[in-house]
């Protein structure tokens, strides 16, 4: 298990989308990097984050297992939409619902901005991204000490968005992982699902011999459009993924 100590998100300093407005919004443990085609109302962003956090925290107060479960669990029929979304994603990936929290918050907030007629929205939440774009974007993949780190980028086309791009690692960051992959990046229209599946896939990778089994698992889940796995200097990709240097 990795430390729960906060780690500076230095990779944000590498962002070079000069055509977009940038904002960093922090509410307790939620730390978002937001890029949009027009300035955001930070008060609105914080109100929505607080609302989603409250939904999740209130449910945890009812059922502590929602916070700690490492396997899927059922939730009440009247649970908040974000709680249900996390739960459904976790069920497909066979992980606990909190494995989907970062992707869920990014997506719910991103869709709030789309309703306000933003045309370009990129929300990064600890390596998990919800993205809508009108032009081709390149998304970097941070893979720690791997020689492949920052050598390849995902090419994202407008017609493939909205899109969730979520990354899990067994060697970087504070999130719990049972694997040793430097980066597992999963793509899906459903960012909550991408987040949960990235966690579940990363859990399966402890050496390069595990790559094919891990890919087979991710491929088997409906709604996943593609992904890549990096462990040390080994990379495997599949599905609707285009890598560029």
C-alpha positions, 0 to 999 in steps of 0.5 A: 500500500502506498502512502496517503500523504499528498503528492504534488501534481507537478505534471500539471506544469507541463500543460501547454494548451495556450488556447484554453483558460486554466483554473485550479480548484481545491475543495478538501481532498478534491484538487482539480485542474480545469481547462475551458474555452471561457473562464469558469466561475470558481464559486459555481465549481466549488458549489458543485464539488461540495454537492457531489462530496456531500452526496458521497459523504452522506452515503458513507455516513449511512453505510461505512462499507461504501468507503472501505469496500474492495469489492462491489456492493449494493446501494439504496434505490434512492442513493444520489446519482453519483453514488449509483454511478460509482457503484455501477462502474465498480460492479462491472470492474469488480472493485469497491465503489471508491475506485471510481470516485475521481472519474465520477467527480470529473465527469459530473462536473464536466457535464455541469459545464457542458450544460452551461454551454462550454464547448471545450472542457478538460477536467483532470482529477489526480490523473483521471480526465473527463474531456470534450474538445473541438480540436485534436488534443495530445494527452501525456502519460506519466509513468514514473521511472519507466523510460517510456514516461513522457515519450508517448502521447494519446491523440484524442480526436473531437469526434471521440469525445466526450471521453474519460481517460483514467490512469492507475499506477502501482508505483506512483501516487497515493491510491491503493493498488495491488499491482506494480504497473507504472501506468494503466490508462483506460478510455471510455465514454463513461469516466467512472467506468474508466476509473474503476477499470483502470484500478482493476486492471492495474491490480492484475499487473505485477510483471510483464508476464501479466500483460496479456491477461490484464488486457483480456480482462479490460477488453471483456468489459463493455463500454471500454474503448481501449487502453495502454499498460506500461510496466518498466520499459514494456508497453502494450496497447489495444482498442481505439488508442492512437499514440504519437511521439 
